[in-house]
Each structure stands twice: as C-alpha cells, then as structure tokens.
C-alpha cells in the first residue's frame, strides 16, 4: 500500500514539477527564443523520463529484489548459528507496544500541536526576512517564484509536520515492544514509553531552535549503556554548532553545485566501462559468448560484475599512486567525503571503496601484481578462463595471493551490490548493446549474417542429404559441398 500511494503521489509531483523547472531553465540568460522554449521544454522530455522511471521500477521489482532474495536463500546463516526466537516474551512485548501507542500517540500529538504556532510564525519571519533582504532562497532569480510560493504554502508545511509527528508517534510507542524483547524485561519497556516522550520533546526543540531541555523524565531503559554510547546519546540531543549559529545568508546556490550527484557518477562509470569494454573486445578478453550471454538475460559475470569492478579498481589504483584522499575519477575529478553525494544509499559503496584504496596503498603492489589483480577482478567469475589465460606471474607468496584474492572478492561483492541500484540494469543493457554493435562492426555485420545464414542452410541440407534436389536439378551433395567451400 505504501508503494502504491508513494508511486501515485511521486508520479503526480514529478509530472507537475518537472515541466515547471524546465520552463524556468528555458528563460535563463543566454537562451535564444525563450518564448518557444517555455512551451516546448519539459513536454516530451518529461514523458521520456517518466518511461525511464517506470522501467527502473520494473528492474527493481524483477531484478534487484530477486537478486537479493537469491543471496538470502542460497547463503545459510553465518557459522550455522541460528537465531533463537524467545516466544515467552512475545505477550509482554505486545502489551508494552499497545501501552506505548496509547500513551505516546496522544501526548506527542499534543506536543506537536502546541509547538506548531511557533513553527508557523518563525518560518514566516525567516522567509519574509529573506524576501526583504534578497537573501537565502530569494538570492537566485530562478528560485524567487518557488520561495514566494513557500510563503503561501508554509501553513501546509506546518500541518504536514504535525501529521508526520503523529504518524511517527505510532512507531515510537510500538518500539517499546522491541525494548521488552531485547532487554527481556517488561519494566524496561514501560520506562521506554516515558523516555520516548523526552526524546521527541528534545528533538523537536533542536529542530525549532527552541531552548534546550524537556519537562519529561528520561528513565534508563537499557541494562547496559557504555560510555561511548552515553556520550553519543548526549551529543545527539544537545544542539550542535550548526544549529546554534545561523546559516550563511550570502551563499549562492551556484556554490553548492560542486557536490557530485550519484546518477552522474553512475553515468561516468558506464562511460568508462564502454571505453574499457571496447578495448577488451579488441584484445579478446571479452568474447562474443560473453556478450550473447549478457544479452540473453541469463547473466554473465565477466561483463555484469567483472567489467565495472575492473573500472573501479583502476580508479582505486590511480588514487593510491598519487596518494589521493578520495577516489580519482577518469576525468580527473576527485570524489571525496566532502563533495560526495548525500544519498545514504551511496555511502554503502563509498566507504568500503575508500577502505580498499587504503589497503591497496598499504600493499605497495608492483606492476605485475597490479596486472594480476586486475585480471583476477575481471575474470574471477569464470574460473576456467582465468586458469587458461596468461595473466602474468602470480605472486610467489601465498599470503600475498590470498590478500589479492580477498581484495578481488570484496571489490566484486561491492560491485554486485551496485548492480541492484535502480538505474543500473538500464545502463547495463545499453552498455551490452554498445559492445555488441562494436563487435559487429569489427567483424563486419554483413559477413557475420551471411555466414550464419549459410551455416543454417548447410545444417538443413545435411539433414536431408540425398533426398532433395535444388530447382536446377543439382544434387544436394553438390550444394553442400559448395556451401562448405564458401
């Protein structure tokens, strides 16, 4: 139900906002025939991108989901240690969850309702102040209409915040059942019900920049709380420096454009995969069988996982050689923790890659070891080809080989997780099509088609050899011989 409602709301919002943004981009400085572009821009492009989104959702449902489930189904629990379900605490956890919902939902809703006027007038005060001084969201001309619309719709944002708090209170209250099960104590669950009110009150004070503190008690609802967790817990609800001082009011939106986007990085990865893939096709490392398997949908690890992992490895090797703090992309753009995309999904890949880069730097690999690791990453999905391929001398030390094997497996594991990214499969299909076209151009499309046709006719004639003749009366044996010669 959440997916259906989210699809409807998200689709409506995209279909409405995308043409509006395209219209404002059409009247930017330096554009010719602005009136024409105001009506044309954002029409067909919105339809195309909507179809792309539908395709990406289909890939997530029919590819990414089943890929994850296959891993869960095929891999047993670590060390065969199964989790024990303690049914004895289920009744107490259920009762604590019900009590938490009964207590926390009305109280949190009341707190949010009481703080809503403060949020309303403080938001208006900030927006009008920016409007008069042409600061903040009113600094850029393209954003003035949207900032003005934000003033009119700010009450709706306040209402949405109150409703969101009410909705979140159900989950906050129900979490008391989880506490009861984890701590094996019904009393700790009741303590959490009271502590949740304090947590929400302090969190909302930080968001609204209100005085710190709360009138609700916060009893301890965990048996063991170490010092590090206690410090992190106290820091998480004390107002950080970013909230104590007002944000910079002279910053322009243009200054924030240095932040890289995850989709742009993915496009860059596949562009590099296309260039490297063409080179490998010419060298014979990627064969026609690999491309046909990838096109058939059965999956080919050399192209689907090995090729992107190989490209990532080359970036890590370049970064380690120049002692970069981040990862050097092919166009000499450095991806660091400061300009990285802010998507939480992207952090799952960046942090492990940075760790692998440091491990590669510590290994101090030679040229032959780098070549060995590169071919290992590319072809480890095909053990037979890796065994037959001459990839240079392997490291003599067994420890060194084991370390390189571990790096290759980790990098391929990260790449396999990246293949489940919503837009990955669409880009991968385009990459396979490009490699297939390049291979056809290399060998000659007409020659390949003629050879396949002749081979098919040869098989057909051999099946009926001696029983049929062609239109001129020539025996089938002569036709077969002519085809074999051709």
HELIX and SHEET records of a PDB file:
HELIX    1   1 UNK A    2  UNK A   26  1                                  25    
HELIX    2   2 UNK A   34  UNK A   40  1                                   7    
HELIX    3   3 UNK A   44  UNK A   59  1                                  16    
HELIX    4   4 UNK A   60  UNK A   64  3                                   5    
HELIX    5   5 UNK A   65  UNK A   74  1                                  10    
HELIX    6   6 UNK A   78  UNK A   80  5                                   3    
HELIX    7   7 UNK A   87  UNK A   89  5                                   3    
HELIX    8   8 UNK A   90  UNK A  133  1                                  44    
HELIX    9   9 UNK A  136  UNK A  138  5                                   3    
HELIX   10  10 UNK A  141  UNK A  143  5                                   3    
HELIX   11  11 UNK A  144  UNK A  183  1                                  40    
HELIX   12  12 UNK A  186  UNK A  207  1                                  22    
HELIX   13  13 UNK A  227  UNK A  237  1                                  11    
HELIX   14  14 UNK A  241  UNK A  244  1                                   4    
HELIX   15  15 UNK A  253  UNK A  258  5                                   6    
HELIX   16  16 UNK A  262  UNK A  283  1                                  22    
HELIX   17  17 UNK A  288  UNK A  296  1                                   9    
HELIX   18  18 UNK A  301  UNK A  301  1                                   1    
HELIX   19  19 UNK A  302  UNK A  307  3                                   6    
HELIX   20  20 UNK A  308  UNK A  321  1                                  14    
HELIX   21  21 UNK A  344  UNK A  363  1                                  20    
HELIX   22  22 UNK A  367  UNK A  379  1                                  13    
HELIX   23  23 UNK A  383  UNK A  388  1                                   6    
HELIX   24  24 UNK A  398  UNK A  418  1                                  21    
HELIX   25  25 UNK A  424  UNK A  443  1                                  20    
HELIX   26  26 UNK A  445  UNK A  463  1                                  19    
HELIX   27  27 UNK A  476  UNK A  485  1                                  10    
SHEET    1   A 2 UNK A 327  UNK A 328  0                                        
SHEET    2   A 2 UNK A 334  UNK A 335 -1                                        
END                                                                             
